[in-house]
Amino acid sequence: MSNGEFLLTREGYEEIVRELGEITTVKRPEVIDRIREARQLGDLSENFDYEDAKRAAAMLEARVQELKAILSHAKVVEDVVRDGCVRLGSRVVVKDLDEGCEDEYLIVGAAESSPAEGKISHESCVGSALLDLRVGDEVSVAAPGGTIRYEVVSVE
C-alpha cells in the first residue's frame, strides 16, 4: 500500500461493495430491531439481550467505517499484465521443494486477503516473495514457521 492506497482486484472491490451493502440494508436493520425489542423488556441495566445487541451494533458500525475507508482509498487493478510474471491478480501454483506438495494462491491486495481461501496479500512474506517470478523460478521465503523453498509451477 503506497500513499494510503488499498490495492484491490476487481473481484475484491466488488466483494467489499457487496458486504457494505449487506450490512447497511440487512444486518444493520436487524440489529436495530434487536435493540428495540430488548428495550421493551424493561430494565436495561441487567438486560443481556440489550447489551449484546448494542455490542453487535458497535461492531457493525466499525466494519462499515473500515469498508468505507478502504473503498475511499481503493485503487482497482483492472488489467493484470499477462507477461508470465506473478502480479497482483495472478493465480500461481507453487511447489514446496522440501515437502513436495503444491499450493495454489491468488495474489490479492491486503484488504481482500484470506489465506484460508488461498487469497494471499502481495504484502505478505509469501506474496511479496512471489511477485515478478516466472514458471521455473525458485525462491526461499522466511515465514514465521521457518524458511520455505518454492518453485513456481504455473502463473495465470
C-alpha positions as CSV (number, residue, x, y, z in Angstrom):
1,M,0.0,0.0,0.0
2,S,1.5,3.3,-1.0
3,N,0.2,6.8,-0.5
4,G,-2.6,5.4,1.6
5,E,-4.0,3.4,-1.3
6,F,-5.5,0.0,-0.9
7,L,-4.8,-2.1,-4.0
8,L,-7.7,-4.4,-4.9
9,T,-8.6,-6.8,-7.6
10,R,-11.9,-6.0,-9.4
11,E,-13.4,-9.0,-7.5
12,G,-12.1,-7.8,-4.2
13,Y,-13.6,-4.4,-4.8
14,E,-17.0,-5.8,-5.7
15,E,-16.9,-8.1,-2.6
16,I,-16.3,-5.1,-0.4
17,V,-19.1,-3.1,-2.0
18,R,-21.4,-6.2,-1.6
19,E,-20.5,-6.6,2.1
20,L,-21.1,-2.9,2.8
21,G,-24.5,-3.1,1.1
22,E,-25.4,-6.2,3.1
23,I,-24.5,-4.6,6.3
24,T,-26.4,-1.4,5.6
25,T,-29.5,-3.0,4.1
26,V,-29.8,-6.2,6.1
27,K,-27.6,-6.6,9.1
28,R,-27.9,-3.0,10.5
29,P,-31.8,-3.1,10.4
30,E,-31.8,-6.5,12.1
31,V,-29.6,-5.2,14.9
32,I,-31.7,-2.1,15.3
33,D,-34.8,-4.3,15.7
34,R,-32.9,-6.4,18.3
35,I,-32.1,-3.3,20.3
36,R,-35.7,-2.1,20.0
37,E,-37.1,-5.4,21.2
38,A,-34.6,-5.7,24.1
39,R,-35.5,-2.2,25.3
40,Q,-39.1,-3.3,25.5
41,L,-38.1,-6.0,28.0
42,G,-37.6,-3.4,30.8
43,D,-34.6,-2.8,33.0
44,L,-31.6,-2.2,30.7
45,S,-29.0,-2.5,33.4
46,E,-29.4,-6.3,33.6
47,N,-30.6,-6.9,30.1
48,F,-28.1,-9.2,28.3
49,D,-30.0,-9.1,25.0
50,Y,-29.8,-5.3,25.0
51,E,-26.1,-5.3,25.8
52,D,-25.4,-8.0,23.2
53,A,-27.4,-6.1,20.5
54,K,-25.5,-2.8,21.4
55,R,-22.1,-4.7,21.0
56,A,-23.2,-6.1,17.7
57,A,-24.3,-2.6,16.5
58,A,-20.9,-1.2,17.5
59,M,-19.1,-4.0,15.7
60,L,-21.2,-3.4,12.5
61,E,-20.6,0.3,12.6
62,A,-16.8,-0.2,13.0
63,R,-16.9,-2.6,10.0
64,V,-18.9,0.0,8.0
65,Q,-16.3,2.6,8.7
66,E,-13.5,0.2,7.8
67,L,-15.1,-0.7,4.5
68,K,-15.8,2.9,3.6
69,A,-12.2,3.8,4.3
70,I,-11.0,1.0,2.1
71,L,-13.3,2.0,-0.7
72,S,-12.4,5.7,-0.5
73,H,-8.7,4.8,-0.9
74,A,-9.1,1.9,-3.2
75,K,-7.1,1.5,-6.4
76,V,-8.5,-1.3,-8.5
77,V,-6.0,-3.2,-10.5
78,E,-8.1,-3.7,-13.7
79,D,-5.6,-5.0,-16.2
80,V,-3.4,-7.8,-14.9
81,V,-0.4,-7.9,-17.2
82,R,-0.2,-11.4,-18.7
83,D,3.5,-11.5,-19.2
84,G,4.1,-14.7,-17.3
85,C,5.2,-12.9,-14.2
86,V,3.4,-13.1,-10.8
87,R,1.5,-9.9,-10.3
88,L,-1.4,-8.7,-8.2
89,G,-4.4,-10.7,-9.5
90,S,-2.3,-13.6,-10.6
91,R,-3.2,-17.2,-9.7
92,V,0.1,-19.0,-9.0
93,V,0.8,-22.6,-8.3
94,V,4.0,-23.3,-6.3
95,K,5.7,-26.5,-5.3
96,D,7.2,-26.7,-1.8
97,L,10.7,-28.1,-2.6
98,D,11.2,-29.6,0.8
99,E,7.7,-31.2,1.3
100,G,7.0,-31.9,-2.4
101,C,3.4,-30.6,-2.1
102,E,1.8,-27.9,-4.3
103,D,-0.2,-24.9,-3.2
104,E,-2.3,-22.5,-5.3
105,Y,-2.6,-18.9,-4.4
106,L,-4.4,-15.9,-5.7
107,I,-2.3,-12.8,-5.2
108,V,-4.6,-10.0,-3.9
109,G,-4.5,-6.7,-2.1
110,A,-4.1,-6.7,1.7
111,A,-7.7,-5.7,2.3
112,E,-9.0,-8.7,0.5
113,S,-6.6,-11.4,1.6
114,S,-8.0,-14.6,3.1
115,P,-5.3,-17.3,3.5
116,A,-7.9,-19.9,4.3
117,E,-9.3,-19.3,0.8
118,G,-5.9,-19.3,-0.8
119,K,-6.0,-15.5,-1.3
120,I,-2.7,-14.1,-0.1
121,S,-1.7,-10.4,0.1
122,H,1.0,-9.1,-2.2
123,E,2.4,-7.6,1.0
124,S,2.7,-10.9,2.9
125,C,6.0,-12.7,3.2
126,V,5.0,-15.4,0.6
127,G,3.1,-13.0,-1.7
128,S,5.8,-10.4,-1.9
129,A,8.5,-13.1,-2.5
130,L,6.5,-14.5,-5.4
131,L,6.0,-11.1,-7.2
132,D,7.8,-10.8,-10.5
133,L,8.7,-14.5,-10.6
134,R,8.1,-16.8,-13.6
135,V,7.5,-20.5,-14.1
136,G,10.6,-22.4,-13.1
137,D,11.9,-19.7,-10.8
138,E,12.8,-20.7,-7.2
139,V,12.6,-18.6,-4.1
140,S,13.2,-19.1,-0.4
141,V,10.7,-17.4,1.9
142,A,11.4,-16.6,5.5
143,A,8.0,-17.4,7.1
144,P,7.0,-17.5,10.8
145,G,7.3,-21.3,10.8
146,G,10.8,-21.3,9.1
147,T,12.2,-21.0,5.7
148,I,10.1,-22.4,2.8
149,R,11.6,-23.1,-0.6
150,Y,9.2,-22.8,-3.5
151,E,9.4,-23.4,-7.2
152,V,6.8,-21.6,-9.4
153,V,4.8,-24.2,-11.3
154,S,2.3,-22.1,-13.1
155,V,1.1,-18.4,-13.4
156,E,-2.3,-17.4,-14.7
